[in-house]
Amino acid sequence: MPKQKAGSEEWCEYRHDDGETLGFRFVRSARKTLALYVNRDGSVLVRAPLRMAMSHVFLFMRERWLWLVAQRSHFLAQPVVVPFAYRSGEEFLHLGEYLLLRVEMAGRNQARLVDGELQVSITAERMADPHGISGIIELWQRREAKRVFPLRLAACYGFMPDLQRPFPALKIRKMRARWGSCAKDGLITLNLDLIKMPVECIDYVVTHELCHLVEFNHSARFYELQSRYIPDWKARRQRLDLLARQQYGL
């Protein structure tokens, strides 16, 4: 079998025993096992080792066909998320609470939280920009994230005294597919959109990444460690996924 280029993506089709055909994105990488993902839009991604034969990939999909169909049906049955229009009167999540958006023309650009409302002041020049209001809100969310995330990281780290790892550095950025990540050098990155979620969900993500400082994988040992520090992590993850799907289509 010819050597495959790692990370290259191609479009493939699988034909099941009942004649149904399913197209999916296929990626080879330097991994040891097959992995099958169903995204919230119903699309399917398969990741495989570099030199694995496609016959093994198709057998893998055949064995998991009922689960695959059920997952796609579940996601496709979800209501379509209405895009946020950034207009006065709309509601959006911040730390798990709904805020009412108020937009008014002013001589300066700023956002501030007042009595359960996010009040956005915007100049006429900035209003002409299609991303004017959203940009002001994102700057405010970044300030909030820089305030909240370090506090949650310190709190979660403090509840893990036997972690025996140096206190990690923290980075905040927007990510499309992950709530957080942990690098081998100990840097923890949190998704800016996490500022929309309840503190209990933020703590779940932070604890998850802190556990990666010890187990840089998703092995049974990793989940044993995570369950020790946050026993109800499954319920927190379910709430996080539900809120993201209902409100933002994340």
NUSESE-70233 format. One line per 8 residues: number of its first residue (from 1); for each residue x, y, z of C-alpha. Coordinates in nm, 4 decimals. Each point is the difference from the previous one (the first is absolute). Example, Ala and Ser with C-alpha at 12.3 -4.5 7.8 and 13.67 -1.06 7.14 Angstrom:
<nodes>
1 = 1.2300/-0.4500/0.7800 | 0.1370/0.3440/-0.0660
</nodes>
This chain:
<nodes>
1 = 0.0000/0.0000/0.0000 | 0.1489/0.3404/-0.0945 | 0.0947/0.2380/0.2773 | -0.2779/0.2469/0.0846 | 0.0541/0.3653/0.0746 | -0.0872/0.0835/0.3603 | -0.2762/0.2544/0.0505 | -0.1279/-0.0060/-0.3564
9 = -0.3787/-0.0094/-0.0270 | -0.2102/-0.1683/-0.2674 | -0.3647/-0.0717/-0.0668 | -0.1024/-0.3663/0.0113 | -0.3233/-0.1988/-0.0162 | -0.1110/-0.3054/0.1941 | -0.2756/-0.2258/-0.1334 | -0.1804/-0.1973/0.2711
17 = -0.1573/-0.3451/-0.0335 | -0.3485/0.1519/-0.0453 | 0.1206/0.2020/-0.2979 | 0.0138/0.3360/0.1780 | 0.3025/0.2097/-0.0910 | 0.1673/0.2429/0.2384 | 0.2630/0.2544/-0.0978 | 0.2603/0.0926/0.2588
25 = 0.3205/0.1982/0.0475 | 0.3022/-0.2257/0.0359 | 0.3307/0.0983/0.1595 | 0.3127/-0.2098/0.0523 | 0.2464/0.0891/0.2751 | 0.2717/-0.1507/0.2179 | -0.2460/-0.1642/0.2356 | -0.0449/-0.3618/0.1072
33 = -0.3780/-0.0346/0.0018 | -0.3038/0.0855/-0.2095 | -0.2325/0.2757/0.1152 | -0.3510/0.0827/-0.1228 | -0.1609/0.3404/0.0624 | -0.3504/0.1273/-0.0717 | -0.0228/0.3803/-0.0039 | -0.3084/0.1951/0.1028
41 = -0.0787/0.0795/-0.3640 | -0.0215/-0.3736/-0.0721 | 0.3311/-0.0184/-0.1842 | 0.2342/-0.2900/0.0729 | 0.3770/-0.0030/0.0479 | 0.2195/-0.3096/0.0159 | 0.3632/0.0130/0.1139 | 0.2248/-0.2979/-0.0698
49 = 0.3647/-0.1100/0.0309 | 0.2197/0.0769/-0.2997 | 0.0278/-0.3509/-0.1406 | -0.3351/-0.1513/0.0945 | -0.1876/-0.1643/-0.2875 | -0.3357/0.1520/-0.0976 | -0.1589/-0.3435/0.0461 | 0.0684/0.0307/0.3741
57 = -0.1475/0.3502/0.0007 | -0.3203/-0.1197/-0.1695 | -0.0259/-0.2966/0.2389 | 0.0367/0.2443/0.2899 | -0.2891/0.2096/-0.1367 | -0.2110/-0.3099/-0.0643 | 0.0382/-0.1147/0.3610 | -0.1049/0.3449/0.1259
65 = -0.2685/0.0677/-0.2574 | -0.2987/-0.0003/0.2392 | 0.1769/0.2441/0.2328 | 0.1019/0.2142/-0.2956 | -0.3555/0.0213/-0.1359 | -0.1399/0.0753/0.3461 | 0.2503/0.2806/0.0612 | -0.0659/0.1637/-0.3362
73 = -0.3767/-0.0248/0.0513 | 0.0305/0.1554/0.3441 | 0.2017/0.2982/-0.1207 | -0.2020/0.0556/-0.3176 | -0.3234/0.0049/0.2049 | 0.1235/0.2957/0.2055 | -0.1631/0.3365/-0.0782 | 0.1923/0.2319/-0.2269
81 = 0.1826/0.2668/0.1967 | -0.1023/0.3533/-0.0952 | 0.3138/0.2125/-0.0489 | 0.0471/0.2768/0.2540 | -0.0774/0.3311/-0.1715 | 0.1490/0.2366/0.2633 | -0.3145/0.2123/0.0353 | -0.1543/0.1614/0.3074
89 = -0.2346/-0.2358/0.1810 | 0.1879/-0.3196/-0.0809 | 0.1167/-0.2275/0.2787 | 0.3294/-0.1843/0.0237 | 0.1858/-0.2040/0.2572 | 0.2696/0.1293/0.2296 | 0.1255/-0.2286/0.2789 | -0.3165/-0.2039/-0.0417
97 = -0.2352/0.2950/0.0497 | -0.2072/0.1710/-0.2683 | 0.0872/0.3634/-0.0644 | -0.2177/0.2425/-0.1916 | 0.1832/0.1961/-0.2682 | -0.0553/0.3750/-0.0204 | 0.1646/0.1941/-0.2838 | 0.0091/0.3794/-0.0137
105 = 0.1811/0.2544/-0.2145 | 0.2632/0.1973/0.1879 | 0.3252/0.1881/-0.0381 | 0.2130/-0.2966/0.1091 | 0.0108/-0.3772/-0.0392 | -0.0388/-0.2038/0.3172 | -0.1960/-0.2809/0.1652 | -0.0935/-0.0266/0.3662
113 = -0.2189/-0.2261/0.2114 | -0.2791/0.1857/0.1840 | -0.2825/-0.1751/0.1901 | -0.0080/-0.3106/-0.2178 | 0.0406/0.1941/-0.3238 | 0.3033/0.0289/-0.2220 | -0.0115/0.3611/-0.1080 | 0.1961/0.0662/-0.3178
121 = 0.0817/0.3556/-0.1017 | 0.1165/0.0386/-0.3590 | 0.0984/0.2869/-0.2283 | -0.1634/0.0539/-0.3386 | 0.3289/-0.0799/-0.1723 | 0.0354/-0.3305/0.1839 | -0.3684/-0.0792/-0.0581 | 0.0659/0.0064/-0.3746
129 = 0.2360/-0.2944/0.0458 | -0.1903/-0.3340/-0.0321 | 0.2064/-0.1318/0.2898 | -0.0129/0.3185/0.2042 | -0.2320/-0.1115/0.2797 | 0.1322/-0.3565/0.0126 | 0.3552/0.1330/0.0222 | -0.0840/0.2185/0.2993
137 = -0.1717/-0.2918/0.1725 | 0.2928/-0.2320/-0.0674 | 0.2430/0.2490/0.1542 | -0.2212/0.0080/0.3088 | -0.0150/-0.3812/0.0064 | 0.3797/-0.0156/-0.0208 | 0.0306/0.2330/0.2969 | -0.2440/-0.2184/0.1907
145 = 0.1896/-0.3156/-0.0980 | 0.3292/0.1541/0.1154 | -0.1686/0.0763/0.3316 | -0.1871/-0.3285/0.0518 | 0.2168/-0.2734/-0.1532 | 0.3122/0.0611/0.2152 | -0.2195/-0.0077/0.3117 | -0.1564/-0.3329/-0.1013
153 = 0.3391/-0.1439/-0.0929 | 0.1392/0.0948/0.3412 | -0.3080/-0.1376/0.1784 | 0.0058/-0.3339/-0.1840 | 0.3762/-0.0331/0.0428 | -0.0472/0.0634/0.3712 | -0.2451/-0.2905/0.0243 | 0.2654/-0.2319/-0.1466
161 = 0.2819/0.0196/0.2591 | 0.1436/-0.3409/-0.0915 | 0.0322/0.0926/-0.3668 | 0.3694/0.0705/0.0610 | 0.0389/0.2105/-0.3118 | 0.1058/0.3680/-0.0295 | -0.2810/0.2518/-0.0326 | -0.0636/0.0223/-0.3769
169 = 0.0059/0.3021/-0.2269 | -0.3328/0.1012/-0.1523 | -0.0920/0.1142/-0.3508 | -0.3429/0.1082/-0.1291 | -0.0996/-0.0212/-0.3647 | -0.2931/-0.0891/-0.2236 | -0.0077/-0.3652/-0.1038 | -0.2410/-0.1660/-0.2391
177 = -0.0095/-0.3555/0.1295 | 0.1347/-0.0101/0.3561 | -0.0812/0.1610/0.3319 | 0.3578/-0.0268/0.1182 | 0.3387/-0.1560/-0.0577 | 0.3146/-0.0822/0.1934 | 0.3454/0.0099/-0.1597 | 0.2863/-0.2236/0.1060
185 = 0.1833/0.3024/0.1394 | -0.2894/0.0573/0.2420 | -0.1750/0.2864/-0.1817 | -0.3781/-0.0187/0.0387 | -0.2124/0.1694/-0.2659 | -0.3700/0.0753/0.0549 | -0.2555/0.0835/-0.2667 | -0.1294/0.3573/0.0262
193 = -0.3563/-0.1296/-0.0535 | 0.0271/-0.1807/0.3323 | -0.0711/0.3363/0.1677 | -0.3622/-0.0509/-0.1082 | -0.0331/-0.3167/0.2063 | -0.0797/-0.0594/0.3699 | 0.2900/-0.0008/0.2438 | -0.0537/-0.3709/0.0691
201 = 0.0575/-0.0701/-0.3717 | 0.3075/0.2227/-0.0091 | 0.1370/-0.1888/0.3006 | -0.0612/-0.3314/-0.1779 | 0.2068/0.1124/-0.3008 | 0.2749/0.1460/0.2196 | 0.0207/-0.3176/0.2113 | 0.0043/-0.2123/-0.3146
209 = 0.3007/0.1900/-0.1324 | 0.1760/-0.0049/0.3378 | -0.0299/-0.3794/0.0013 | 0.1868/-0.0018/-0.3314 | 0.3016/0.1366/0.1858 | 0.0247/-0.3483/0.1523 | -0.1552/-0.2198/-0.2704 | 0.0610/0.1478/-0.3459
217 = -0.2614/-0.2271/-0.1587 | -0.3591/-0.1203/0.0400 | 0.0853/-0.3367/0.1496 | -0.1843/-0.1782/0.2793 | 0.2557/0.1486/0.2430 | -0.0907/0.3489/-0.1218 | -0.3714/-0.0494/0.0654 | 0.0706/-0.1556/0.3395
225 = 0.1995/0.3115/0.0883 | -0.2709/0.2337/-0.1300 | -0.2718/-0.1879/0.1900 | 0.2012/0.0333/0.3203 | 0.0040/0.3783/-0.0209 | -0.3382/0.0607/-0.1621 | -0.2308/-0.3022/0.0479 | -0.2960/0.1557/-0.1841
233 = 0.2011/0.0926/-0.3106 | -0.2365/-0.1872/-0.2330 | -0.2998/0.2077/0.1112 | 0.2020/0.3211/-0.0374 | 0.1154/-0.0988/-0.3476 | -0.3571/-0.0825/-0.1029 | -0.1207/0.3399/0.1174 | 0.2851/0.1708/-0.1833
241 = -0.0774/-0.1860/-0.3231 | -0.3736/0.0665/0.0316 | 0.0407/0.3745/0.0538 | 0.2461/0.0273/-0.2869 | -0.2282/-0.1905/-0.2355 | -0.3196/0.1820/0.0983 | 0.1343/0.3532/0.0029 | 0.2915/0.0169/-0.2374
249 = 0.0183/-0.3150/-0.2074 | 0.3513/-0.0597/0.1338
</nodes>
